[in-house]
Amino acid sequence: MPRNEGSIDRLLRFIAGLLLVGAALKGMYTPWTWIGVVPLVTALIGWCPAYSLVGINTCKAR
């Protein structure tokens, strides 16, 4: 799996994922809070399956 997320994209995903999962752990149990795991995982691995389907690549390194 080649990376398809740039560093700013990964940082924003990581922050959003942490905020959503943190809200879930604080007791705000909604489906949206646990969906925060998805951007968190994609930020950690640097690859987004949705980007691959659409053909988006924000990573500058080839």
Biotite code that builds the C-alpha atoms (Angstrom):
import biotite.structure as struc

atoms = struc.array([
    struc.Atom([0.000, 0.000, 0.000], chain_id="A", res_id=1, res_name="MET", atom_name="CA", element="C"),
    struc.Atom([1.728, 3.196, -1.113], chain_id="A", res_id=2, res_name="PRO", atom_name="CA", element="C"),
    struc.Atom([1.041, 6.256, 0.980], chain_id="A", res_id=3, res_name="ARG", atom_name="CA", element="C"),
    struc.Atom([-1.600, 8.594, -0.340], chain_id="A", res_id=4, res_name="ASN", atom_name="CA", element="C"),
    struc.Atom([-1.865, 11.081, 2.545], chain_id="A", res_id=5, res_name="GLU", atom_name="CA", element="C"),
    struc.Atom([0.352, 14.109, 2.959], chain_id="A", res_id=6, res_name="GLY", atom_name="CA", element="C"),
    struc.Atom([1.718, 15.256, 6.313], chain_id="A", res_id=7, res_name="SER", atom_name="CA", element="C"),
    struc.Atom([-0.879, 18.006, 6.863], chain_id="A", res_id=8, res_name="ILE", atom_name="CA", element="C"),
    struc.Atom([-3.670, 15.623, 5.907], chain_id="A", res_id=9, res_name="ASP", atom_name="CA", element="C"),
    struc.Atom([-2.339, 13.027, 8.342], chain_id="A", res_id=10, res_name="ARG", atom_name="CA", element="C"),
    struc.Atom([-2.009, 15.585, 11.137], chain_id="A", res_id=11, res_name="LEU", atom_name="CA", element="C"),
    struc.Atom([-5.589, 16.809, 10.692], chain_id="A", res_id=12, res_name="LEU", atom_name="CA", element="C"),
    struc.Atom([-6.900, 13.246, 10.622], chain_id="A", res_id=13, res_name="ARG", atom_name="CA", element="C"),
    struc.Atom([-4.928, 12.367, 13.747], chain_id="A", res_id=14, res_name="PHE", atom_name="CA", element="C"),
    struc.Atom([-6.263, 15.374, 15.666], chain_id="A", res_id=15, res_name="ILE", atom_name="CA", element="C"),
    struc.Atom([-9.855, 14.760, 14.532], chain_id="A", res_id=16, res_name="ALA", atom_name="CA", element="C"),
    struc.Atom([-9.591, 11.081, 15.451], chain_id="A", res_id=17, res_name="GLY", atom_name="CA", element="C"),
    struc.Atom([-8.195, 11.866, 18.885], chain_id="A", res_id=18, res_name="LEU", atom_name="CA", element="C"),
    struc.Atom([-10.943, 14.401, 19.556], chain_id="A", res_id=19, res_name="LEU", atom_name="CA", element="C"),
    struc.Atom([-13.705, 12.023, 18.528], chain_id="A", res_id=20, res_name="LEU", atom_name="CA", element="C"),
    struc.Atom([-12.339, 9.024, 20.419], chain_id="A", res_id=21, res_name="VAL", atom_name="CA", element="C"),
    struc.Atom([-11.635, 11.244, 23.429], chain_id="A", res_id=22, res_name="GLY", atom_name="CA", element="C"),
    struc.Atom([-15.256, 12.409, 23.399], chain_id="A", res_id=23, res_name="ALA", atom_name="CA", element="C"),
    struc.Atom([-16.393, 8.790, 23.306], chain_id="A", res_id=24, res_name="ALA", atom_name="CA", element="C"),
    struc.Atom([-14.185, 7.902, 26.241], chain_id="A", res_id=25, res_name="LEU", atom_name="CA", element="C"),
    struc.Atom([-15.575, 10.854, 28.212], chain_id="A", res_id=26, res_name="LYS", atom_name="CA", element="C"),
    struc.Atom([-19.083, 9.434, 27.921], chain_id="A", res_id=27, res_name="GLY", atom_name="CA", element="C"),
    struc.Atom([-20.461, 11.072, 24.774], chain_id="A", res_id=28, res_name="MET", atom_name="CA", element="C"),
    struc.Atom([-21.545, 7.778, 23.242], chain_id="A", res_id=29, res_name="TYR", atom_name="CA", element="C"),
    struc.Atom([-22.733, 8.448, 19.732], chain_id="A", res_id=30, res_name="THR", atom_name="CA", element="C"),
    struc.Atom([-21.876, 6.580, 16.536], chain_id="A", res_id=31, res_name="PRO", atom_name="CA", element="C"),
    struc.Atom([-19.905, 9.618, 15.342], chain_id="A", res_id=32, res_name="TRP", atom_name="CA", element="C"),
    struc.Atom([-17.501, 9.493, 18.261], chain_id="A", res_id=33, res_name="THR", atom_name="CA", element="C"),
    struc.Atom([-16.448, 5.901, 17.619], chain_id="A", res_id=34, res_name="TRP", atom_name="CA", element="C"),
    struc.Atom([-16.101, 6.606, 13.909], chain_id="A", res_id=35, res_name="ILE", atom_name="CA", element="C"),
    struc.Atom([-13.088, 8.665, 15.055], chain_id="A", res_id=36, res_name="GLY", atom_name="CA", element="C"),
    struc.Atom([-11.106, 5.427, 15.036], chain_id="A", res_id=37, res_name="VAL", atom_name="CA", element="C"),
    struc.Atom([-11.107, 5.475, 11.211], chain_id="A", res_id=38, res_name="VAL", atom_name="CA", element="C"),
    struc.Atom([-9.242, 8.790, 10.717], chain_id="A", res_id=39, res_name="PRO", atom_name="CA", element="C"),
    struc.Atom([-6.942, 7.887, 13.576], chain_id="A", res_id=40, res_name="LEU", atom_name="CA", element="C"),
    struc.Atom([-5.919, 4.583, 11.973], chain_id="A", res_id=41, res_name="VAL", atom_name="CA", element="C"),
    struc.Atom([-5.598, 6.052, 8.474], chain_id="A", res_id=42, res_name="THR", atom_name="CA", element="C"),
    struc.Atom([-3.403, 8.837, 9.856], chain_id="A", res_id=43, res_name="ALA", atom_name="CA", element="C"),
    struc.Atom([-1.140, 6.317, 11.554], chain_id="A", res_id=44, res_name="LEU", atom_name="CA", element="C"),
    struc.Atom([-0.685, 4.139, 8.466], chain_id="A", res_id=45, res_name="ILE", atom_name="CA", element="C"),
    struc.Atom([-0.682, 7.009, 5.927], chain_id="A", res_id=46, res_name="GLY", atom_name="CA", element="C"),
    struc.Atom([-3.085, 5.321, 3.523], chain_id="A", res_id=47, res_name="TRP", atom_name="CA", element="C"),
    struc.Atom([-6.770, 6.037, 2.989], chain_id="A", res_id=48, res_name="CYS", atom_name="CA", element="C"),
    struc.Atom([-8.868, 3.473, 1.100], chain_id="A", res_id=49, res_name="PRO", atom_name="CA", element="C"),
    struc.Atom([-11.389, 6.152, 0.058], chain_id="A", res_id=50, res_name="ALA", atom_name="CA", element="C"),
    struc.Atom([-8.583, 8.207, -1.491], chain_id="A", res_id=51, res_name="TYR", atom_name="CA", element="C"),
    struc.Atom([-7.489, 5.136, -3.440], chain_id="A", res_id=52, res_name="SER", atom_name="CA", element="C"),
    struc.Atom([-10.989, 4.576, -4.823], chain_id="A", res_id=53, res_name="LEU", atom_name="CA", element="C"),
    struc.Atom([-11.319, 8.181, -5.972], chain_id="A", res_id=54, res_name="VAL", atom_name="CA", element="C"),
    struc.Atom([-7.703, 8.599, -7.092], chain_id="A", res_id=55, res_name="GLY", atom_name="CA", element="C"),
    struc.Atom([-6.709, 11.327, -4.652], chain_id="A", res_id=56, res_name="ILE", atom_name="CA", element="C"),
    struc.Atom([-3.109, 11.562, -3.475], chain_id="A", res_id=57, res_name="ASN", atom_name="CA", element="C"),
    struc.Atom([-1.991, 14.348, -1.111], chain_id="A", res_id=58, res_name="THR", atom_name="CA", element="C"),
    struc.Atom([1.414, 12.819, -0.438], chain_id="A", res_id=59, res_name="CYS", atom_name="CA", element="C"),
    struc.Atom([4.241, 14.720, -2.138], chain_id="A", res_id=60, res_name="LYS", atom_name="CA", element="C"),
    struc.Atom([6.769, 11.879, -1.928], chain_id="A", res_id=61, res_name="ALA", atom_name="CA", element="C"),
    struc.Atom([6.468, 9.386, -4.756], chain_id="A", res_id=62, res_name="ARG", atom_name="CA", element="C"),
])
